[in-house]
């Protein structure tokens, strides 16, 4: 495996030949997977992926909440909310 600016890199051939070795050598770091010297994918530890996924979900919720805060409000009285219409 080779190092690149962001960390480690491995070829698809290396990954196919010995996936356990690539994972072991990564020591919880992401690994850039290359095919013909071109980036194709990242191999990330499961806990890192789960944390990234949670943060993306949180960000999406924040965007939705922000958009709703900017929605035009409609005035409603307590009486209107409690009426049995």
Secondary structure by P-SEA (a helix, b strand, c coil): cccccccbbbcaaaaaacaaaaaaaaccbbbbbbccccccbbbbcaaaaaaaaaaaaaaaaaaaaaaaaacbbbbbccccccccc
